Structure formats: C-alpha cells, structure tokens
Amino acid sequence: MSISQCGLRVFIGTGHRYIANEMISVTVVIISVLVLFQRININCTDISQKPGEVLFIRQGLFLDANNPQNAIIQKLSLLAEGRDEVSIDLTQPLEDIKKESFTIKEGCKYRIKIYFYIQREIVTGLRYFHSVYRKGISVDKMTQMMGSYGPKEELQSFTTQEEEAPQGMLMRGDYKIKSKFFDDDKNQYFNWEWHLSVKKDW
C-alpha cells in the first residue's frame, strides 16, 4: 500500500501477484471510516457520573413518547433504620399524592430514595430539593445533587444522605413537605407535596 500526493493507492493481493487498484481519495477513505464509527456508536454515548465511572447510555431512547419530560419520576421511598422500605407512588394524581404520609419515629435515622426513568437524552445536574413546613412555617430545607444520567430502559435510583428525624414532645406531629426535581438547565420535572408524621414510637 502506498500514499501519493493526492490519494491512497490500494493494492489487492491475488496469490503472488499484486494489481494496483484505482486511486482512492484520502477524503473518501476518511469519510468511510467516520461513517463506520457512527454506525457502531449511533446508540451509545458515555458520560462520567463519578470520577473513574463510565456509563454507557442509549441516545434517543423513548420510554413514553407521550411524556415530554426527559426525567420521569416514578416513586419516592423512605429508608428508616430497622424498618422495611415504604414508598409513595408518584405516578398518581397530585391531589392523591398530597394525602400520602410517612410515619417515622422521633430521632431515628433515615434516607430518601428516588426512583426514575431517563429518556431521549442525557439529563445533566439532576437535583432533588424540598422544603419542610410545620404549622405553616418553614423549618428546614434540603438540596441534593443527584448527578447526570443517560437514557436507559432500566429504572434508575438515587439515595439521599442520612437525615435525623426531629425529636422531643414539641417536635412531634405532622410536617408538610414540598418537593421538586430540576436540573442544571432549570428544567423542572416534577413538583409535589407529601407529609411526614413524627411520633414517639412506631
């Protein structure tokens, strides 16, 4: 094989004899290689969610073509120490979600786990935020950076850092929580209200 000033000369082997093929433009060769790579990688992109971690995702994946959101939130779970996971179905009407409540023992450690699907394209800088209200007064806020996620057919999840439930007689009672999901581009994917009931015991 030899390269000339304007192209690539390809030799085809036929036994011990070699026949020179027509001059092939280097540009044509490069384009052909690029097309080949495009075909191989058309459905695969990689993003780093954590340093050293590479995720392979499918660009253009549609899980629900009728849903315009790229992040589809499915459910929220409460993970309390020594207790089974309990969940709120976030696919039901907002008015029904408002009626949902978790009961938790005062002073116990717990985490929140969020389940969701990603479709169409990568969602960068997904965040979870909530404000906690007691008798109409804001008493706490939390923001959790969830990271960047690519489209997958599988249900994905994120677990927040550990929190401690309020404790003491004056702290027991019902808390209203307003939650939302959004990303770096300020796209809001879901907003809803739910309740947390803090009691002396389970």
N, C-alpha and C positions, 0 to 999 in steps of 0.2 A: 504494500500500500504506500503511495507517495502523495505529497501535497504540492500542488503547483501554485502559482501566483494568485489565481482566481478561483481555485476549486480543489476538490479532492478526487484523486484518480483511484478507483476501486478495481482491484484485480480479483477475478473469480478463478478459483483453482479447478482444473479438470485433470486429475491424475498428476502427471509430472509437467503438464503444460499450463501456462497461465495466459488468459486472454484479457486484455485491457478493456474495461467497460467504458461507457461514455463518461465524460466529465460531469461530476455532480457538484452543484454549487454548495459551498460550505453553509450558506444560509439555509438551504433546503434541509441539509443534514441536521442543523441546529433546531430548526422548526420541528422536524420529525421527532427528535429526542424530547423536546418540550411537550409535544402532544402526547407522547408515550407516558411521560411522567404525570401529565394532567389526568390521563385515563386511570393511572394507578392510584392517584391520590384524590380523585374527584370527590369522594365521600369521606375523606379522612383529613383531619386537621389536628394539630397537637397544641395544647396550652399547658402552662405550668400552674397548678393550683397552689403548690407549695414548692419551695426550693428543692430541686432534685426529683420532683414528681412530675411525670409527663402523662397527660390524659389524652387518649385518642377518642375523638368525637365525630359525629356524623353531621356535616353541614347540610342544611336544607331538610332536616328530618321533620315531618309533620305528624304529630300525635293526635291533634284535634284541629283540623283545618278551619273549623268554625270559630275557634277561640283565637282572638287577635294577639293575646299575650304570649310572650316568649317563655315566661316563667309561669307555670300553672301550679298553684299551691293546692295540696291535697288534704293535709291534716296537720294538727299540732298535738303533740303528746307531752304529758308531764311525767318525768322520771324522778320519783322520790325515793330516797334510800329506804330499803327494806320493803318496798311496795311494787306491785305489778304496774306496768306501763298503762296509763289511761289516756284516751285520745278524744279530740273534738274533730268531727268531720267538717272540713272547711269547704266542701263542695255543696253543702246545703244552703238554703236561702239565708241571707244576713240576719233577718228577723229571728230565725230559728237558732242561729249561732249565738245571738245575744242572750238567749235563755240558758246556754250551756255554762256549767260551772264545775271547777275542780275543787275538791275538798282536800285540805292539807293540814297536817299537824303543826302547831306553832313551833318555831325554832328548828324544824327539820331542814336538811339539805336537799336541794332539788335542781334539776336541769330541765330545759325545754328543748324538745326535739321537733324539727320541722321537716315535713316530707313534701317533695315537689317534683315536677317534671320540667325539663327544659326542651323546647322545640325551636325549629327554624335556624337559630344562630346562637353564638356564644353570648352569654349574659355576663358582663364584667362588673365586678364590685357589688355583688348582691348583698344587701343588708337587711337585718331584722331590727325593728325599733318598736318599743312600747312605752306607754305612759300609764302609771298606776294611780288610781284615784280612790280616796276614802272619804265618803260623805261629801262628794263633790269637790274635794280639794286634792290637787296633785301632790302625791307623796314620794314618788320615785319615777325614774326614767332609766331605760337601758337601751343601748345600741350595740349590736353585734355584727361585725364584719364577717360575712359568710364566705366570701371569695368569688372566684369566677368559675362558671360552669358551662359546659358544652352540651348540645343536644344528645340525648340518649333515650333509648326505648325503656330502660330500667328506671324505676323510681329512685330518686336521689334524696339524701337527707343531710341535715346539719344539726349538731347538738350544741347548745349554748354553754357558756361557762357556768360553774356551780354557783347557786344563789342560796341564801338562807331565809326561810320564811320568818315574818315578824313574830315576836313572842311577848307574852305578858297579857294580863287581863284587858288592858286598854287597847291592845293591838289586835285582839280577836275580832272577827266579824267578816263582812263582805267587802271585797275590793273589786272595783271595775277596772278592766284593762283595755286600753285601745292600742291595737297592734297594726303594723303595716310592713310591707315589703317593698323595697325600691332598690335602684342600682346607681352606679356612678353617673349615668346619663339622666338621672332624676325620673326615670320611668317608674311609676307606681303600679305594682302588680296586684296588690290586694290590701284592703283595709277592713278591719272588723273589730267588734267589741266582744269581750267574754268576761267571765267572773272567776275569782279565786276566793274561796271561803276558808278562812284560817280558824281552826278550832283547837280546843285544849287537847283533844285526843282524836284518833282516827274514828 
